[in-house]
Amino acid sequence: MKLVFAGTPEVALPALDALIASDRHEVAAVVTRPDAPAGRGRKLVACPVAQRAEEAGIEVLKPARPRDEDFLARLREIAPDCCPVVAYGALLPKSALDIPAHGWVNLHFSLLPAWRGAAPVQHAVLAGDEMTGASTFLIEEGLDSGPVYGVITEEIKPTDTSGDLLTRLALAGAGLLAATMDGIEDGSLQPVPQPAEGVSLAPKLTVEDAEIDWAAPALRVDRVVRGCSPAPGAWTLFRGERLKVMSVALLPERTDLAPGTLSAAKNAVYAGTGSHAVELLWVQPQGKKPMRGADWARGVRIGPDDRLGA
C-alpha cells in the first residue's frame, strides 16, 4: 500500500523505520508538526520524525494545522491508501480523515478502551496497573474511540518509569503497526468496535500533577516519581525552591518519619510519607545537574526543621 506516516517525537521512530523497511508498503510522505525552537539559541529545529524522513529521502509535510487547504490538497495528490499514525500531536479533521481509502490508523500505547488520551503510559504507571500494551485502531472524530485492529500486551515492572515502559512499547508496537498494515492490505484484518465498559481517560500531565504529596502513602509517592519520569518530572519544595525527585526506594521498615521530614545518614537520605519512609536516590536541585540524594543532603546540610513540601 501507499502510506503517508504521521508522527512527531522520537517514540514514533521505530514504527516509521519498520514501515520504511517493509517490502509490502511504500512510505510516500511523512506528516509532522512544524519545526519548533530548541536549545539555548531557540533556533527552529525539525522534529525527530522529520529528520529521519529527510535522511531517507521521503517528502515531509509540516502543516500548521491539518485542516489547512494546501496540506489537504497535497494529501489528495499523493492519494495514500492508508495513513498510519504514532504520536502526531494534532487532531485530524474529517476532511483529512476521509482522504485515504483505508483511513488513518493510530498506534496507541494502551489496551483500549483503557487510558484514552495523550498520556496513557504515564497514567498506567500512576494507577499502579500491572499490565498494559498497545493497540492499533481506526481513527474517528472521537477521542481514541475507533474500532481496534490489533493489540499486544506488556507487563509493567515494579521499577518501570514511564520512559522505560514507553521505550519497550514503541519497539513492540512498531511490529504491531506494520502487521496491521499488512492485514489491511490483504483483507485479513477487520476492526472490532471497542467495548462500552472499561473506558478511562489519560489527559496530558501538567507540572502541577507532578508535585509530590508527602502525606500520601509511600507507594503513591513512588508511582508519581516513576510515572512522571522523564516528563514532566516529579518535584517538591525544599527551602522554598523546587527540587526534582528523580528516583526513590521504598523502605517499609522505617515508620519513624512524619510526612515530608528528612533524615540524613552517611550514605543516604530518607523522607517520610503518609505510610513509611522512602530513600531519595536521585534528585535535581533547581538550576543544577542531577545528583545522588546523599550528595545533595551533605551539600545542603539538612537541619532538624527542614522538610519537603509546601
C-alpha positions as CSV (number, residue, x, y, z in Angstrom):
1,M,0.0,0.0,0.0
2,K,1.0,3.6,-0.5
3,L,1.3,5.1,3.0
4,V,1.6,8.6,4.5
5,F,3.0,8.3,8.0
6,A,2.1,10.9,10.7
7,G,4.2,11.3,13.8
8,T,6.4,13.7,15.6
9,P,8.6,12.6,18.6
10,E,11.3,10.1,18.9
11,V,8.9,7.4,20.2
12,A,7.4,7.3,16.7
13,L,10.8,6.4,15.0
14,P,10.6,2.6,15.5
15,A,7.3,2.4,13.7
16,L,8.5,4.7,10.9
17,D,11.6,2.6,10.5
18,A,9.6,-0.6,10.4
19,L,7.3,0.7,7.6
20,I,10.2,2.1,5.6
21,A,11.8,-1.4,5.8
22,S,8.7,-3.2,4.7
23,D,8.8,-4.7,1.2
24,R,4.9,-4.6,1.1
25,H,4.4,-0.8,1.6
26,E,5.7,2.5,0.3
27,V,6.0,5.4,2.7
28,A,5.3,8.2,0.2
29,A,5.4,11.1,2.6
30,V,5.5,11.9,6.3
31,V,3.3,14.4,8.2
32,T,4.8,16.0,11.3
33,R,4.4,19.1,13.5
34,P,6.1,22.3,12.3
35,D,9.7,23.0,13.4
36,A,10.0,24.2,17.0
37,P,12.5,26.3,18.8
38,A,15.1,24.4,20.8
39,G,18.3,24.9,22.7
40,R,19.8,28.0,24.2
41,G,19.7,29.8,20.9
42,R,16.0,28.9,20.4
43,K,16.6,28.1,16.8
44,L,13.9,26.2,14.9
45,V,14.7,22.5,14.8
46,A,12.9,19.7,12.9
47,C,11.3,17.0,15.0
48,P,12.9,13.5,15.1
49,V,10.4,12.1,12.6
50,A,11.0,14.9,10.1
51,Q,14.8,14.4,10.4
52,R,14.5,10.6,9.8
53,A,12.3,11.1,6.8
54,E,14.6,13.6,5.3
55,E,17.5,11.2,5.8
56,A,15.5,8.6,3.9
57,G,14.6,11.0,1.1
58,I,10.9,11.0,1.9
59,E,8.7,14.1,1.4
60,V,7.9,15.8,4.7
61,L,4.7,17.8,5.2
62,K,4.5,20.2,8.1
63,P,1.1,21.8,8.2
64,A,0.4,24.4,10.9
65,R,-3.0,22.8,11.1
66,P,-4.0,19.6,9.4
67,R,-7.2,21.3,8.1
68,D,-5.1,23.8,6.0
69,E,-6.2,23.5,2.4
70,D,-2.7,23.4,1.0
71,F,-2.0,20.3,3.1
72,L,-5.3,18.6,2.2
73,A,-4.7,19.3,-1.5
74,R,-1.2,17.7,-1.4
75,L,-2.6,14.7,0.5
76,R,-5.2,14.2,-2.2
77,E,-2.5,14.4,-4.8
78,I,-0.4,11.7,-3.1
79,A,-3.6,9.6,-2.7
80,P,-2.4,7.3,0.1
81,D,-4.2,4.0,0.7
82,C,-3.7,4.4,4.4
83,C,-2.2,6.8,6.9
84,P,-0.5,5.2,9.9
85,V,-0.1,7.5,13.0
86,V,2.1,7.4,16.0
87,A,2.1,10.4,18.4
88,Y,1.4,13.0,15.8
89,G,0.2,15.6,18.3
90,A,-2.7,17.3,16.5
91,L,-6.4,16.5,16.0
92,L,-7.3,15.4,12.5
93,P,-10.4,16.9,10.9
94,K,-12.9,14.8,8.9
95,S,-11.7,16.5,5.7
96,A,-8.3,14.8,6.3
97,L,-9.7,11.5,7.7
98,D,-11.8,11.0,4.5
99,I,-8.9,11.1,2.1
100,P,-7.1,7.7,2.4
101,A,-9.1,4.7,1.2
102,H,-8.4,2.8,4.5
103,G,-8.4,5.8,6.8
104,W,-5.9,6.8,9.4
105,V,-4.7,4.0,11.7
106,N,-3.3,5.0,15.1
107,L,-0.8,3.1,17.2
108,H,-1.9,3.9,20.8
109,F,0.1,2.9,23.9
110,S,-2.7,1.3,26.0
111,L,-5.1,-1.6,25.9
112,L,-8.1,0.3,24.6
113,P,-10.6,1.4,25.8
114,A,-8.4,1.9,28.9
115,W,-6.4,5.2,29.0
116,R,-7.7,7.1,26.0
117,G,-5.8,10.4,25.6
118,A,-2.4,12.0,25.4
119,A,-0.6,10.2,28.3
120,P,-1.7,6.6,28.5
121,V,1.7,5.2,29.7
122,Q,2.1,7.8,32.5
123,H,-1.4,7.2,33.8
124,A,-1.0,3.4,33.7
125,V,2.1,3.8,35.9
126,L,0.4,6.3,38.2
127,A,-2.6,4.0,38.6
128,G,-0.4,1.0,39.6
129,D,-1.5,-1.1,36.6
130,E,0.3,-4.4,36.4
131,M,-0.3,-4.8,32.6
132,T,-0.6,-2.5,29.7
133,G,0.0,-2.8,26.0
134,A,-0.5,-1.1,22.6
135,S,-3.5,-1.0,20.2
136,T,-3.9,-0.2,16.6
137,F,-7.3,1.4,15.8
138,L,-9.1,3.3,13.0
139,I,-9.2,7.0,13.9
140,E,-12.7,8.6,14.2
141,E,-13.6,12.1,15.3
142,G,-14.0,11.0,18.9
143,L,-11.0,10.7,21.4
144,D,-9.3,7.3,20.7
145,S,-12.7,5.7,20.3
146,G,-12.4,4.0,17.0
147,P,-12.6,0.2,16.3
148,V,-9.5,-1.8,17.1
149,Y,-7.4,-3.8,14.6
150,G,-4.9,-5.5,16.9
151,V,-3.3,-5.4,20.4
152,I,-0.1,-6.5,22.1
153,T,0.4,-6.7,25.9
154,E,3.3,-5.6,28.1
155,E,4.0,-6.2,31.8
156,I,4.6,-3.1,33.9
157,K,7.6,-3.9,36.1
158,P,7.7,-2.5,39.7
159,T,10.7,-0.3,38.9
160,D,9.5,0.9,35.5
161,T,9.4,4.6,34.7
162,S,7.1,5.9,32.0
163,G,10.2,6.4,29.9
164,D,11.2,2.7,30.3
165,L,7.8,1.4,29.5
166,L,7.3,3.7,26.5
167,T,10.6,2.6,25.0
168,R,9.5,-1.0,25.1
169,L,6.0,-0.3,23.8
170,A,7.4,1.8,20.9
171,L,9.6,-1.1,19.8
172,A,6.9,-3.8,20.2
173,G,4.3,-1.5,18.8
174,A,6.2,-0.9,15.6
175,G,5.8,-4.6,14.7
176,L,2.1,-4.4,15.5
177,L,1.6,-1.4,13.3
178,A,3.4,-3.0,10.4
179,A,1.4,-6.2,10.8
180,T,-1.8,-4.1,10.9
181,M,-0.9,-2.5,7.6
182,D,-0.2,-6.0,6.1
183,G,-3.6,-7.2,7.4
184,I,-5.5,-4.2,6.0
185,E,-3.8,-4.7,2.6
186,D,-4.6,-8.4,2.2
187,G,-8.1,-8.1,3.8
188,S,-7.3,-10.4,6.7
189,L,-8.0,-7.7,9.4
190,Q,-11.3,-6.1,10.2
191,P,-11.6,-3.5,13.0
192,V,-13.7,-4.5,16.0
193,P,-15.7,-1.8,18.0
194,Q,-14.3,-1.0,21.4
195,P,-16.4,-2.2,24.4
196,A,-18.5,0.4,26.2
197,E,-17.2,-0.7,29.6
198,G,-13.7,-0.1,30.9
199,V,-13.2,3.4,29.4
200,S,-10.6,5.5,31.3
201,L,-9.1,8.8,30.3
202,A,-5.4,9.8,30.2
203,P,-5.0,13.6,29.8
204,K,-1.6,15.2,29.4
205,L,0.1,15.5,32.8
206,T,0.8,19.1,34.0
207,V,3.6,20.3,36.2
208,E,1.0,20.6,39.0
209,D,0.1,16.9,38.6
210,A,3.8,16.1,39.2
211,E,4.0,17.7,42.7
212,I,4.7,15.1,45.4
213,D,2.2,14.9,48.3
214,W,4.3,13.6,51.1
215,A,1.1,12.9,53.2
216,A,0.2,10.2,50.6
217,P,1.3,6.6,51.1
218,A,4.9,5.7,50.0
219,L,3.6,3.6,47.2
220,R,1.8,6.6,45.8
221,V,4.9,8.7,46.1
222,D,6.9,6.1,44.2
223,R,4.3,5.9,41.4
224,V,4.3,9.7,41.0
225,V,8.1,9.7,40.7
226,R,8.1,6.8,38.2
227,G,5.0,7.9,36.3
228,C,6.3,11.5,35.8
229,S,9.7,10.4,34.6
230,P,11.2,11.7,32.4
231,A,8.4,14.3,31.9
232,P,7.1,16.5,33.5
233,G,9.3,15.3,36.3
234,A,8.2,14.7,39.9
235,W,9.1,17.6,42.2
236,T,8.7,19.1,45.7
237,L,9.8,22.2,47.5
238,F,12.8,22.5,49.8
239,R,13.6,25.7,51.5
240,G,11.3,27.5,49.1
241,E,13.0,26.2,45.9
242,R,11.9,23.4,43.6
243,L,13.7,20.1,44.0
244,K,13.1,17.4,41.3
245,V,12.9,13.9,42.7
246,M,14.1,11.5,40.0
247,S,14.0,8.1,41.8
248,V,13.2,6.7,45.2
249,A,13.4,3.4,47.0
250,L,10.6,2.1,49.3
251,L,11.6,1.4,53.0
252,P,8.7,-0.3,54.6
253,E,10.7,-0.9,57.8
254,R,11.0,2.8,58.6
255,T,7.9,4.3,60.0
256,D,9.5,6.8,62.3
257,L,9.5,9.8,59.9
258,A,6.5,12.1,59.7
259,P,5.4,13.1,56.1
260,G,7.9,15.4,54.5
261,T,10.5,15.2,57.3
262,L,14.1,14.3,56.4
263,S,16.7,12.1,57.9
264,A,20.3,12.1,56.6
265,A,22.8,9.2,57.1
266,K,26.3,9.0,55.9
267,N,25.4,7.5,52.5
268,A,21.7,8.0,52.2
269,V,18.8,10.5,52.9
270,Y,15.3,9.4,53.8
271,A,12.0,11.2,53.6
272,G,8.8,10.4,55.5
273,T,5.4,9.8,53.8
274,G,1.9,9.0,54.9
275,S,2.9,5.4,55.5
276,H,6.6,4.6,55.6
277,A,9.8,6.2,54.5
278,V,11.4,6.4,51.1
279,E,15.1,6.9,50.3
280,L,15.8,9.7,47.9
281,L,18.1,8.0,45.4
282,W,18.5,10.8,42.8
283,V,17.4,14.4,42.9
284,Q,18.0,17.6,40.9
285,P,18.1,20.9,42.7
286,Q,16.9,24.0,40.8
287,G,19.4,25.2,38.3
288,K,21.8,22.2,38.9
289,K,22.6,18.8,37.4
290,P,21.1,15.5,38.8
291,M,22.9,14.1,41.8
292,R,22.7,11.3,44.3
293,G,20.4,12.1,47.2
294,A,23.1,11.5,49.7
295,D,25.4,14.0,48.0
296,W,22.6,16.6,47.9
297,A,21.9,16.1,51.6
298,R,25.6,16.6,52.5
299,G,25.7,19.8,50.4
300,V,22.6,21.4,51.9
301,R,23.3,20.3,55.5
302,I,19.9,19.2,56.5
303,G,18.7,20.7,59.8
304,P,16.1,19.5,62.3
305,D,13.5,21.9,61.0
306,D,14.0,21.2,57.3
307,R,11.2,19.4,55.5
308,L,9.9,18.7,52.0
309,G,6.8,20.2,50.6
310,A,4.9,23.5,50.9
